[in-house]
Amino acid sequence: MKIFYASDTHAAESTFRKFTNAGPFYKADIVIYGGDFVGKAVVPIIKTGEGYYEATYYGSTVRIKDERELPDLQKTLRDAGFYWVILSEEEIDRLNENDVERITKELQVQQIKEWTKLMDERFKKNGIPCVVTPGNDDPLYIDDYLNKMEYVKNGDGKIIEMNGFEILSLSYGHPTIFKYPRDISEEELAQKIDELAVQVKNMDKCIFNIHVPPRDTDLDQDTLYDEDLNPILDGDSLATGSVGSKAVAEAIKKYQPLLSLHGHVHPSRGISKIGRTICVNPGSNYDEIQLRGCLIDINDKGQVENPTLTSG
């Protein structure tokens, strides 16, 4: 049996569409998604008094003189994981914090409605079972739309049996300085994992799909930030270190599932082992229209063989 796993598309349209086609492309029997659907920012496309359109992102400003070029800019933004909204200079000046929150929510909901519909249609058409979970960066209100899917299953907080395996999924993460919507204490996270793990009938055929990776592994190394969200320097370089969860690491050691799948830490792409458990973080390069994933073979004896990191 082949499992394809990916995570962290963060509103990047073309990267997500690649995910919905990854099952047949990799000849997978099951597809699993590890969380973080929504994007991190809205880019205003400002209609100026001179009739131009301007958008600033990645530190540069793009100016469009011909309205017919707008669709190309909008696609570029969506493929990079940005939401966009067209506003006049006067409307920009009137925006307050509540307006920004409202616009962001509206755009997130609009996209997740489109994405859940697309997932359901494509995975059903291809006849490939798919389990997804949100991530700790995802606001709770997107769950309403994930739960409405008929073919694709939102596994968050559940054990879903599929092709003879039990998939334990959890969106929540440990505390971070970024204060993501689903950040909870390590103690609460450990309790949530325990409450699910006791429902598992056979850990030999259990797959953990937990968004945040285990701490102090090759899967959780990232840039370190101070309390003001500034990168910490180590000499002339950025300081890096472990940013994963102690609760997740302890749960894997304790329960020893067959396989443990994680995302969240985009640059820490790799395959590791805790006891007998194969642990994976395929990383993410969503803003470059690149779907990073992992293709995992499980043989007839129920053993993991040849986990292969993919990119395309």
DORO-390287 format. One line per field, with one value per residue: residue number from 1; x, y, z of N, C-alpha, C, O in turn; residue in three letters. Coordinates in pm, whole numbers. Last residue first. Layout:
<recs>
pos: (NUM  ...) .
n.u: (X  ...) .
n.v: (Y  ...) .
n.w: (Z  ...) .
ca.u: (X  ...) .
ca.v: (Y  ...) .
ca.w: (Z  ...) .
c.u: (X  ...) .
c.v: (Y  ...) .
c.w: (Z  ...) .
o.u: (X  ...) .
o.v: (Y  ...) .
o.w: (Z  ...) .
code: (ALA  ...) .
</recs>
This chain:
<recs>
pos: (312  311  310  309  308  307  306  305  304  303  302  301  300  299  298  297  296  295  294  293  292  291  290  289  288  287  286  285  284  283  282  281  280  279  278  277  276  275  274  273  272  271  270  269  268  267  266  265  264  263  262  261  260  259  258  257  256  255  254  253  252  251  250  249  248  247  246  245  244  243  242  241  240  239  238  237  236  235  234  233  232  231  230  229  228  227  226  225  224  223  222  221  220  219  218  217  216  215  214  213  212  211  210  209  208  207  206  205  204  203  202  201  200  199  198  197  196  195  194  193  192  191  190  189  188  187  186  185  184  183  182  181  180  179  178  177  176  175  174  173  172  171  170  169  168  167  166  165  164  163  162  161  160  159  158  157  156  155  154  153  152  151  150  149  148  147  146  145  144  143  142  141  140  139  138  137  136  135  134  133  132  131  130  129  128  127  126  125  124  123  122  121  120  119  118  117  116  115  114  113  112  111  110  109  108  107  106  105  104  103  102  101  100  99  98  97  96  95  94  93  92  91  90  89  88  87  86  85  84  83  82  81  80  79  78  77  76  75  74  73  72  71  70  69  68  67  66  65  64  63  62  61  60  59  58  57  56  55  54  53  52  51  50  49  48  47  46  45  44  43  42  41  40  39  38  37  36  35  34  33  32  31  30  29  28  27  26  25  24  23  22  21  20  19  18  17  16  15  14  13  12  11  10  9  8  7  6  5  4  3  2  1) .
n.u: (731  886  916  1083  982  1026  1080  825  683  488  291  350  326  447  397  565  498  603  556  608  562  481  531  500  622  489  540  717  767  819  755  845  789  905  855  912  1065  1224  1178  1339  1277  1310  1237  1264  1223  1098  832  673  410  387  393  317  435  363  290  343  432  357  585  704  484  454  691  655  426  526  719  718  970  1191  1538  1708  1919  1991  2138  2472  2672  2581  2282  1981  1635  1386  1119  903  948  1063  1262  1299  1492  1429  1424  1358  1212  1314  1515  1423  1315  963  759  549  195  -23  -37  -132  -15  -150  -139  -85  12  -189  -514  -720  -740  -824  -605  -543  -717  -622  -353  -387  -495  -281  -84  -212  -213  64  139  -146  -212  -300  -476  -407  -76  140  404  540  340  243  153  -153  -414  -510  -474  -569  -494  -608  -556  -606  -769  -858  -914  -1067  -982  -1032  -1014  -922  -975  -1036  -1259  -1247  -1407  -1690  -1819  -1764  -1823  -1597  -1481  -1661  -1617  -1348  -1298  -1307  -1058  -781  -469  -232  -241  -448  -699  -659  -793  -781  -914  -920  -985  -1135  -1136  -1374  -1306  -1105  -1249  -1463  -1335  -1161  -1351  -1480  -1266  -1200  -1420  -1417  -1171  -1217  -1410  -1272  -1067  -1219  -1341  -1115  -1014  -1224  -1222  -966  -987  -1190  -1065  -866  -983  -967  -952  -748  -865  -1059  -896  -777  -982  -903  -927  -741  -604  -391  -101  33  125  -103  -221  -44  -76  -348  -339  -180  -351  -579  -468  -433  -642  -579  -262  -75  39  321  437  691  841  823  638  419  184  26  -182  -312  -413  -561  -482  -562  -536  -634  -435  -478  -351  -306  -320  -156  -143  -401  -502  -433  -286  -245  -178  -350  -312  -441  -391  -266  -106  24  97  -128  -351  -278  -245  -442  -447  -188  -220  -381  -191  -31  -212  -269  -190  -289  -103  -9  68  150  112  156  37  100  42  83) .
n.v: (1856  1618  1381  1133  811  521  223  78  -32  -334  -518  -716  -598  -256  70  359  695  1002  1332  1665  1990  2155  2477  2750  2885  2874  2621  2437  2242  1908  1652  1474  1166  875  544  392  257  540  752  881  1078  1277  1622  1966  2225  2452  2442  2298  2186  1839  1475  1141  831  482  296  431  441  549  684  824  982  1133  1280  1442  1584  1726  1890  2003  2221  2368  2380  2633  2905  3243  3367  3510  3641  3540  3464  3643  3585  3784  3915  3905  3978  3758  3619  3305  3084  2876  2518  2175  1940  1701  1585  1677  1824  1741  1639  1884  1938  1772  1432  1150  828  528  186  -78  -112  -33  -100  65  372  509  610  826  1033  1097  1158  1399  1560  1560  1696  1946  2023  2041  2242  2451  2548  2704  2768  3026  3122  3285  3314  3175  2887  2586  2314  2259  2065  1872  1528  1188  864  607  269  56  -63  151  331  486  758  912  1273  1531  1554  1451  1498  1314  1330  1309  1534  1820  1957  1998  2216  2410  2426  2490  2756  2858  2839  2909  2747  2692  2428  2284  2028  1723  1464  1177  1006  743  777  811  1029  1148  1201  1387  1594  1672  1737  1946  2142  2199  2299  2528  2698  2734  2855  3107  3225  3228  3412  3641  3688  3729  3967  4145  4147  4244  4499  4613  4627  4820  5015  5220  5459  5434  5255  5420  5603  5439  5141  4794  4451  4200  3870  3649  3461  3247  3266  3237  3482  3655  3564  3621  3900  3952  3854  4020  4281  4353  4513  4763  4889  4951  4850  4805  4663  4701  4480  4320  4122  4368  4598  4715  4935  5059  5389  5617  5817  5736  5372  5096  4851  4554  4437  4114  3947  3649  3373  3128  2794  2525  2337  1973  1727  1478  1177  924  589  487  660  741  999  1085  1022  1213  1477  1657  1813  1926  2106  2285  2396  2531  2720  2873  2886  2864  2670  2412  2204  1873  1527  1186  886  545  227  -119) .
n.w: (-644  -448  -176  5  73  258  236  429  725  737  690  517  272  331  244  134  95  -7  88  -50  -176  -454  -548  -584  -385  -149  -31  64  351  485  550  813  980  1142  1233  1542  1720  1836  1589  1306  1008  727  633  658  788  692  822  1056  977  996  1014  1105  1190  1208  1401  1734  2020  2264  2373  2163  2092  2324  2332  2104  2182  2400  2289  1954  1801  1765  1806  1606  1498  1427  1134  1157  1276  1592  1565  1637  1609  1451  1648  1816  2068  2183  1908  1731  1525  1246  1319  1332  1343  1253  1387  1724  1941  1934  1656  1480  1445  1344  1314  1254  1309  1230  1326  1347  1596  1762  1744  1830  1994  2211  2331  2161  2237  2487  2426  2286  2488  2671  2528  2513  2781  2818  2647  2570  2226  1929  1732  1635  1761  1874  1826  2009  2094  2262  2033  1843  1679  1507  1460  1398  1331  1147  1111  825  637  482  769  1040  1234  1528  1579  1563  1218  971  734  434  119  75  184  392  617  765  640  726  998  1022  1003  1262  1382  1163  1149  1269  1333  1069  992  808  597  402  127  -117  -454  -687  -848  -764  -497  -529  -665  -492  -250  -337  -421  -180  -35  -191  -167  110  141  13  180  424  364  306  555  719  605  653  938  996  877  1030  1278  1225  941  649  519  335  156  41  -97  -286  -322  -355  -393  -231  -188  -3  -92  -199  -451  -598  -546  -686  -949  -987  -981  -1205  -1406  -1380  -1458  -1716  -1785  -1693  -1711  -1527  -1217  -1017  -721  -487  -246  -19  -66  -211  -308  -598  -781  -1081  -1195  -1184  -1025  -777  -775  -617  -476  -343  -36  62  365  494  524  447  557  610  806  754  631  450  269  63  -40  -261  -535  -769  -797  -941  -784  -563  -649  -696  -474  -487  -695  -562  -387  -572  -669  -422  -99  159  285  279  484  353  252  157  30  64  -73  0) .
ca.u: (690  872  884  1042  1054  962  1117  940  710  611  258  369  220  444  379  521  537  537  628  532  652  421  600  421  695  481  412  768  674  850  795  803  809  846  905  821  1037  1198  1170  1287  1350  1255  1317  1217  1283  1232  852  807  429  418  392  326  393  407  365  263  504  262  496  784  538  345  664  769  420  414  761  642  860  1067  1418  1697  1820  1998  2016  2369  2620  2687  2394  2105  1752  1478  1238  892  899  924  1243  1254  1441  1480  1381  1463  1160  1190  1552  1443  1451  1077  820  645  326  34  -36  -132  -37  -75  -186  -145  94  -86  -388  -730  -676  -929  -670  -463  -734  -764  -386  -329  -572  -410  -60  -183  -341  -15  191  -31  -255  -192  -492  -542  -166  4  314  538  442  253  203  -9  -363  -468  -489  -536  -519  -541  -623  -521  -711  -774  -907  -1016  -1053  -961  -1083  -979  -927  -1003  -1186  -1281  -1286  -1596  -1884  -1722  -1932  -1689  -1414  -1656  -1754  -1390  -1292  -1427  -1156  -887  -602  -245  -257  -325  -645  -678  -725  -806  -831  -958  -874  -1157  -1021  -1358  -1415  -1072  -1134  -1487  -1439  -1110  -1255  -1557  -1333  -1106  -1378  -1537  -1189  -1124  -1436  -1392  -1034  -1137  -1423  -1204  -932  -1185  -1341  -1006  -885  -1210  -1183  -829  -936  -963  -1059  -731  -749  -1100  -984  -692  -936  -955  -910  -866  -600  -523  -161  -33  224  -5  -283  -63  56  -302  -420  -133  -218  -588  -505  -324  -644  -666  -370  -141  -27  223  406  561  843  907  779  441  315  27  -54  -330  -324  -618  -439  -637  -492  -665  -488  -446  -444  -236  -399  -167  -93  -286  -520  -495  -257  -288  -142  -306  -331  -377  -448  -390  -127  -37  191  5  -326  -310  -126  -413  -570  -221  -131  -439  -302  27  -161  -370  -124  -364  -118  -19  108  99  161  131  99  39  116  0) .
ca.v: (1875  1760  1419  1272  895  652  325  61  84  -260  -400  -748  -691  -388  -24  223  593  881  1208  1559  1895  2069  2349  2655  2873  3000  2647  2545  2316  2048  1676  1611  1239  1008  630  473  186  399  753  762  1044  1151  1504  1857  2105  2421  2431  2357  2302  1954  1609  1241  958  596  253  398  374  465  604  729  886  1046  1182  1351  1496  1633  1784  1979  2124  2443  2298  2536  2801  3132  3348  3420  3703  3602  3389  3627  3591  3670  3942  3840  4084  3787  3671  3444  3121  3002  2639  2278  2060  1748  1650  1581  1771  1828  1614  1774  1984  1883  1540  1267  959  638  322  -32  -163  65  -167  -80  295  456  498  703  966  1067  1041  1282  1536  1502  1558  1872  2001  1948  2106  2412  2515  2682  2638  2999  3072  3274  3372  3320  2953  2733  2366  2263  2157  2000  1635  1322  954  736  368  133  -148  47  341  359  715  797  1145  1486  1622  1357  1579  1315  1356  1201  1403  1734  1939  1894  2086  2375  2407  2352  2680  2868  2733  2951  2759  2825  2523  2300  2164  1790  1591  1230  1116  796  763  693  939  1110  1108  1260  1527  1631  1635  1820  2084  2150  2176  2417  2651  2680  2720  3009  3209  3146  3276  3581  3668  3616  3844  4114  4106  4111  4404  4594  4541  4682  4999  5086  5443  5530  5214  5305  5651  5504  5273  4906  4577  4277  4006  3690  3585  3228  3289  3128  3361  3668  3563  3481  3829  3990  3796  3876  4249  4278  4376  4679  4833  5061  4806  4900  4638  4749  4552  4438  4084  4240  4583  4614  4909  4963  5273  5505  5827  5845  5509  5172  4986  4609  4527  4221  4003  3793  3455  3211  2937  2560  2473  2098  1752  1618  1242  1055  681  422  635  608  912  1112  946  1071  1398  1563  1741  1828  1991  2208  2315  2425  2616  2808  2892  2948  2811  2482  2344  1964  1663  1284  1015  663  353  0) .
ca.w: (-783  -476  -314  -1  -22  255  138  340  641  769  769  659  313  267  355  103  192  -54  114  14  -112  -354  -535  -664  -511  -222  -95  -20  264  464  411  788  854  1154  1127  1461  1595  1864  1735  1374  1130  779  657  574  850  641  677  1045  1064  910  1070  999  1248  1129  1283  1616  1911  2191  2456  2241  1995  2281  2438  2113  2064  2418  2380  2077  1803  1789  1809  1715  1476  1522  1212  1102  1154  1514  1620  1561  1696  1447  1568  1684  1979  2218  2044  1739  1657  1298  1249  1338  1410  1190  1261  1617  1944  1968  1787  1489  1491  1269  1412  1165  1370  1171  1352  1221  1486  1732  1714  1854  1887  2122  2399  2154  2109  2473  2508  2218  2366  2709  2569  2391  2710  2901  2622  2651  2362  2026  1798  1688  1657  1930  1726  2029  2014  2260  2159  1863  1782  1452  1557  1349  1444  1133  1194  915  741  421  624  985  1112  1472  1556  1689  1338  1078  831  576  199  42  187  281  521  812  631  584  949  1047  877  1180  1409  1255  1090  1209  1443  1146  993  937  620  536  174  15  -359  -602  -861  -904  -529  -465  -728  -630  -254  -280  -516  -295  11  -177  -300  44  196  -44  38  409  406  201  435  741  609  515  863  1044  830  886  1261  1258  1078  710  618  444  236  121  9  -186  -362  -276  -465  -234  -243  -46  -45  -71  -346  -604  -492  -542  -886  -987  -883  -1072  -1388  -1350  -1319  -1654  -1838  -1610  -1793  -1594  -1340  -1070  -862  -534  -372  -13  -65  -144  -247  -491  -716  -971  -1189  -1260  -1165  -840  -746  -738  -459  -475  -105  -10  257  474  634  421  532  483  763  817  770  455  399  71  58  -218  -392  -760  -726  -993  -906  -547  -614  -805  -507  -383  -715  -672  -334  -489  -759  -506  -230  64  322  150  481  455  234  263  -2  125  -81  0) .
c.u: (576  833  874  1025  998  1046  1036  958  836  631  378  336  232  334  360  507  478  590  543  620  569  525  535  488  630  560  412  651  747  746  837  848  766  885  831  895  957  1176  1131  1290  1285  1341  1238  1301  1230  1290  993  854  564  469  421  307  423  356  434  352  411  323  414  694  622  395  555  744  535  404  651  700  804  946  1296  1566  1818  1887  2032  2246  2506  2627  2517  2206  1878  1597  1328  1007  890  864  1097  1245  1408  1415  1449  1423  1261  1141  1432  1491  1471  1208  945  698  421  174  41  -148  -31  -112  -91  -202  42  7  -283  -595  -677  -872  -782  -531  -664  -795  -532  -364  -519  -494  -192  -160  -321  -149  109  15  -131  -253  -374  -555  -301  -98  167  443  434  368  218  26  -210  -394  -429  -562  -474  -587  -543  -606  -620  -702  -810  -1025  -987  -1042  -981  -1049  -1000  -971  -1160  -1194  -1327  -1466  -1787  -1783  -1892  -1803  -1509  -1585  -1754  -1531  -1339  -1416  -1276  -995  -704  -386  -269  -343  -512  -636  -745  -727  -877  -860  -918  -1047  -1033  -1246  -1402  -1182  -1102  -1371  -1459  -1212  -1199  -1465  -1416  -1174  -1291  -1501  -1315  -1147  -1345  -1423  -1153  -1097  -1343  -1288  -1021  -1106  -1305  -1125  -922  -1113  -1211  -945  -908  -917  -1053  -834  -732  -987  -1028  -775  -846  -903  -979  -837  -739  -511  -308  -90  163  104  -185  -121  44  -164  -377  -208  -161  -452  -514  -356  -532  -670  -452  -263  -101  170  300  548  702  915  870  587  323  170  -70  -193  -369  -527  -492  -601  -579  -637  -510  -514  -391  -341  -319  -260  -116  -255  -388  -485  -303  -229  -171  -290  -275  -412  -371  -464  -261  -57  140  108  -185  -285  -155  -300  -551  -345  -161  -352  -365  -82  -98  -315  -204  -301  -174  -54  108  133  95  189  57  113  33  87) .
c.v: (1973  1777  1571  1313  1036  747  454  186  59  -144  -319  -630  -733  -477  -162  143  458  765  1092  1441  1791  1972  2270  2519  2771  2999  2770  2599  2427  2115  1819  1644  1384  1091  763  559  271  327  612  785  921  1111  1385  1733  1979  2289  2394  2340  2371  2067  1714  1381  1070  724  371  354  333  390  503  631  781  941  1084  1242  1396  1535  1681  1864  2103  2351  2383  2461  2705  3032  3228  3417  3621  3675  3435  3544  3564  3691  3819  3877  4036  3899  3707  3487  3271  3034  2761  2400  2173  1881  1716  1657  1656  1750  1699  1754  1866  1922  1657  1390  1066  766  425  109  -117  18  -65  -149  147  368  438  585  831  998  999  1155  1412  1470  1488  1724  1919  1917  2003  2271  2473  2656  2604  2869  3032  3237  3363  3388  3103  2782  2519  2322  2148  2088  1765  1428  1093  828  498  232  -77  -38  235  365  590  752  1036  1353  1576  1421  1492  1413  1372  1213  1289  1595  1851  1867  1972  2242  2360  2324  2536  2798  2740  2843  2804  2851  2667  2406  2166  1935  1634  1360  1160  904  822  668  814  1009  1058  1156  1393  1548  1582  1709  1952  2080  2115  2288  2527  2622  2655  2868  3101  3121  3183  3438  3598  3585  3722  3984  4064  4059  4262  4490  4512  4586  4852  5094  5310  5512  5304  5254  5536  5554  5331  5036  4689  4408  4068  3832  3592  3354  3276  3143  3244  3540  3568  3470  3683  3912  3828  3809  4099  4236  4290  4534  4735  5014  4924  4850  4738  4725  4593  4519  4207  4200  4451  4600  4805  4931  5178  5384  5711  5862  5611  5318  5052  4746  4562  4310  4116  3826  3604  3305  3009  2710  2497  2225  1889  1659  1384  1119  813  507  568  566  770  1019  967  990  1249  1466  1641  1748  1882  2088  2231  2336  2500  2694  2807  2956  2900  2630  2408  2107  1752  1420  1115  785  466  125) .
c.w: (-799  -622  -327  -148  -22  169  143  255  560  672  810  751  460  326  294  231  150  29  67  48  -37  -301  -421  -664  -603  -352  -186  -101  192  376  384  646  868  1031  1135  1359  1497  1733  1777  1524  1192  898  707  600  783  691  634  901  1047  997  963  1057  1149  1196  1214  1501  1796  2073  2376  2318  2067  2181  2396  2216  2069  2303  2396  2159  1943  1793  1844  1705  1594  1492  1304  1191  1094  1395  1542  1639  1613  1539  1566  1591  1834  2134  2066  1885  1659  1432  1310  1255  1421  1246  1194  1494  1846  1968  1809  1631  1510  1314  1352  1255  1261  1244  1290  1238  1350  1619  1671  1838  1923  2011  2315  2222  2106  2340  2490  2295  2292  2586  2603  2422  2583  2833  2700  2615  2441  2165  1887  1766  1718  1821  1768  1929  2042  2171  2150  1999  1796  1551  1501  1456  1404  1245  1190  994  838  524  571  833  1058  1351  1521  1680  1463  1210  953  654  345  122  163  296  403  714  669  562  805  995  895  1045  1316  1267  1194  1157  1393  1253  1067  920  765  550  311  60  -225  -502  -774  -922  -672  -491  -663  -685  -395  -292  -465  -395  -101  -131  -288  -93  141  10  -22  262  385  236  325  618  626  510  720  964  872  832  1115  1241  1105  855  692  554  357  210  100  -68  -253  -336  -385  -304  -237  -103  -89  -11  -207  -498  -494  -482  -734  -920  -873  -965  -1251  -1331  -1292  -1511  -1779  -1656  -1709  -1674  -1400  -1204  -905  -684  -412  -141  -74  -163  -173  -440  -606  -914  -1079  -1267  -1249  -986  -818  -708  -595  -480  -244  -77  194  358  614  536  508  454  620  761  826  601  392  204  49  -116  -366  -614  -709  -930  -961  -672  -602  -771  -621  -420  -611  -708  -445  -433  -683  -591  -330  -74  211  169  342  418  337  225  104  74  -20  0) .
o.u: (531  896  856  1109  879  1166  980  862  941  601  373  352  135  260  268  594  357  711  424  743  472  571  535  499  696  565  344  661  826  650  885  968  662  999  708  986  936  1261  1017  1390  1190  1464  1117  1424  1162  1394  1008  909  569  559  473  217  538  246  548  473  401  270  403  723  613  354  562  773  516  376  678  727  836  832  1298  1492  1914  1773  2081  2249  2451  2540  2552  2216  1880  1652  1346  992  871  742  1014  1223  1478  1295  1517  1391  1251  1038  1446  1506  1527  1212  1021  685  378  263  157  -257  65  -228  32  -299  115  72  -287  -564  -640  -946  -830  -517  -718  -886  -561  -402  -597  -557  -212  -210  -402  -192  87  -61  -23  -335  -351  -638  -310  -193  80  407  332  477  205  -60  -148  -319  -315  -658  -356  -704  -424  -713  -561  -588  -693  -1129  -866  -1158  -865  -1135  -1123  -942  -1252  -1071  -1428  -1422  -1799  -1798  -1977  -1872  -1502  -1623  -1839  -1560  -1368  -1517  -1341  -1018  -714  -420  -311  -449  -467  -546  -835  -608  -997  -740  -950  -1017  -953  -1259  -1416  -1153  -1076  -1393  -1471  -1180  -1190  -1497  -1422  -1143  -1306  -1545  -1321  -1143  -1390  -1458  -1138  -1093  -1394  -1303  -1003  -1127  -1350  -1129  -910  -1150  -1251  -925  -925  -825  -1127  -808  -706  -1009  -1033  -731  -840  -794  -1097  -735  -841  -417  -343  -123  233  167  -185  -73  112  -139  -371  -148  -101  -439  -463  -279  -535  -698  -399  -354  -181  247  199  636  604  988  980  651  244  264  -168  -98  -453  -558  -470  -680  -658  -704  -419  -637  -274  -412  -269  -279  -97  -330  -281  -464  -226  -135  -125  -376  -168  -528  -249  -587  -358  -27  204  195  -128  -205  -67  -262  -633  -348  -159  -402  -398  -68  -109  -366  -205  -353  -112  -35  212  217  -2  301  -61  236  -86  192) .
o.v: (1998  1720  1642  1283  1056  760  493  246  24  -155  -244  -638  -780  -436  -184  148  445  739  1084  1448  1825  1883  2314  2453  2712  3099  2771  2619  2500  2052  1850  1661  1413  1087  765  635  230  334  570  830  865  1109  1392  1738  1897  2245  2309  2236  2492  2049  1683  1404  1092  725  360  372  215  287  387  512  662  825  966  1125  1278  1417  1561  1756  2176  2397  2460  2475  2697  3071  3123  3459  3659  3761  3376  3553  3473  3800  3755  3872  4116  3914  3688  3405  3352  3012  2751  2389  2256  1931  1781  1780  1552  1629  1726  1843  1758  1938  1642  1444  1071  807  411  146  -116  100  -14  -245  109  298  328  471  733  916  881  1054  1331  1365  1372  1637  1834  1802  1892  2192  2460  2733  2487  2860  3007  3311  3424  3504  3152  2726  2575  2374  2046  2176  1768  1419  1116  865  500  274  -141  -81  232  399  588  714  1062  1321  1581  1351  1463  1412  1435  1118  1183  1545  1813  1766  1863  2165  2279  2213  2467  2781  2638  2767  2745  2965  2755  2468  2064  1963  1587  1365  1179  895  941  554  721  915  939  1037  1295  1443  1461  1600  1856  1973  1993  2181  2432  2513  2533  2772  3016  3010  3072  3352  3508  3469  3623  3900  3960  3942  4169  4404  4401  4474  4768  5168  5290  5545  5257  5216  5552  5549  5278  5041  4679  4471  3999  3904  3546  3357  3291  3045  3161  3494  3496  3377  3626  3865  3742  3719  4053  4162  4167  4443  4637  5092  4990  4813  4755  4760  4527  4618  4200  4237  4424  4591  4806  4903  5213  5287  5707  5916  5577  5381  5062  4754  4596  4264  4204  3747  3681  3314  2960  2749  2490  2223  1920  1629  1407  1115  813  499  588  453  688  965  875  897  1167  1382  1552  1627  1763  1983  2114  2213  2385  2582  2685  3028  3000  2709  2452  2131  1713  1428  1127  789  480  129) .
o.w: (-911  -711  -228  -232  -45  190  40  208  614  553  907  872  519  416  215  318  134  34  98  38  30  -373  -306  -768  -689  -423  -288  -222  250  332  275  622  928  985  1135  1393  1383  1643  1757  1579  1138  889  727  590  845  642  545  864  1026  1079  856  1138  1113  1252  1169  1504  1763  2031  2414  2327  2036  2186  2428  2191  2040  2323  2403  2107  2036  1790  1940  1609  1671  1463  1262  1307  990  1411  1439  1762  1529  1546  1670  1469  1743  2128  1977  1974  1599  1449  1412  1136  1511  1202  1091  1497  1880  1991  1716  1715  1552  1231  1314  1269  1184  1243  1296  1173  1251  1554  1559  1909  2034  1942  2345  2177  2055  2331  2478  2234  2242  2580  2568  2350  2550  2828  2652  2560  2383  2213  1918  1857  1838  1795  1706  1946  2092  2172  2041  2070  1766  1510  1454  1532  1378  1252  1224  950  926  503  611  776  1033  1364  1490  1763  1471  1307  1029  643  376  185  225  407  323  725  612  474  766  952  797  977  1292  1174  1301  1124  1469  1262  1120  842  834  518  334  36  -219  -468  -786  -1000  -697  -505  -733  -746  -416  -339  -540  -446  -115  -183  -364  -130  127  -66  -98  223  335  148  258  580  556  422  672  928  792  752  1079  1194  1016  889  789  670  467  324  222  47  -142  -393  -353  -278  -239  -70  -197  108  -106  -459  -403  -379  -663  -844  -764  -869  -1186  -1248  -1190  -1450  -1792  -1577  -1658  -1701  -1332  -1292  -836  -762  -374  -147  -129  -261  -83  -519  -531  -988  -996  -1336  -1370  -1064  -907  -626  -677  -487  -260  -167  265  266  709  633  543  340  524  681  936  684  336  247  29  -106  -440  -575  -643  -998  -1021  -669  -628  -853  -640  -400  -642  -747  -421  -433  -724  -584  -322  -160  174  76  293  331  401  173  136  74  -47  64) .
code: (GLY  SER  THR  LEU  THR  PRO  ASN  GLU  VAL  GLN  GLY  LYS  ASP  ASN  ILE  ASP  ILE  LEU  CYS  GLY  ARG  LEU  GLN  ILE  GLU  ASP  TYR  ASN  SER  GLY  PRO  ASN  VAL  CYS  ILE  THR  ARG  GLY  ILE  LYS  SER  ILE  GLY  ARG  SER  PRO  HIS  VAL  HIS  GLY  HIS  LEU  SER  LEU  LEU  PRO  GLN  TYR  LYS  LYS  ILE  ALA  GLU  ALA  VAL  ALA  LYS  SER  GLY  VAL  SER  GLY  THR  ALA  LEU  SER  ASP  GLY  ASP  LEU  ILE  PRO  ASN  LEU  ASP  GLU  ASP  TYR  LEU  THR  ASP  GLN  ASP  LEU  ASP  THR  ASP  ARG  PRO  PRO  VAL  HIS  ILE  ASN  PHE  ILE  CYS  LYS  ASP  MET  ASN  LYS  VAL  GLN  VAL  ALA  LEU  GLU  ASP  ILE  LYS  GLN  ALA  LEU  GLU  GLU  GLU  SER  ILE  ASP  ARG  PRO  TYR  LYS  PHE  ILE  THR  PRO  HIS  GLY  TYR  SER  LEU  SER  LEU  ILE  GLU  PHE  GLY  ASN  MET  GLU  ILE  ILE  LYS  GLY  ASP  GLY  ASN  LYS  VAL  TYR  GLU  MET  LYS  ASN  LEU  TYR  ASP  ASP  ILE  TYR  LEU  PRO  ASP  ASP  ASN  GLY  PRO  THR  VAL  VAL  CYS  PRO  ILE  GLY  ASN  LYS  LYS  PHE  ARG  GLU  ASP  MET  LEU  LYS  THR  TRP  GLU  LYS  ILE  GLN  GLN  VAL  GLN  LEU  GLU  LYS  THR  ILE  ARG  GLU  VAL  ASP  ASN  GLU  ASN  LEU  ARG  ASP  ILE  GLU  GLU  GLU  SER  LEU  ILE  VAL  TRP  TYR  PHE  GLY  ALA  ASP  ARG  LEU  THR  LYS  GLN  LEU  ASP  PRO  LEU  GLU  ARG  GLU  ASP  LYS  ILE  ARG  VAL  THR  SER  GLY  TYR  TYR  THR  ALA  GLU  TYR  TYR  GLY  GLU  GLY  THR  LYS  ILE  ILE  PRO  VAL  VAL  ALA  LYS  GLY  VAL  PHE  ASP  GLY  GLY  TYR  ILE  VAL  ILE  ASP  ALA  LYS  TYR  PHE  PRO  GLY  ALA  ASN  THR  PHE  LYS  ARG  PHE  THR  SER  GLU  ALA  ALA  HIS  THR  ASP  SER  ALA  TYR  PHE  ILE  LYS  MET) .
</recs>
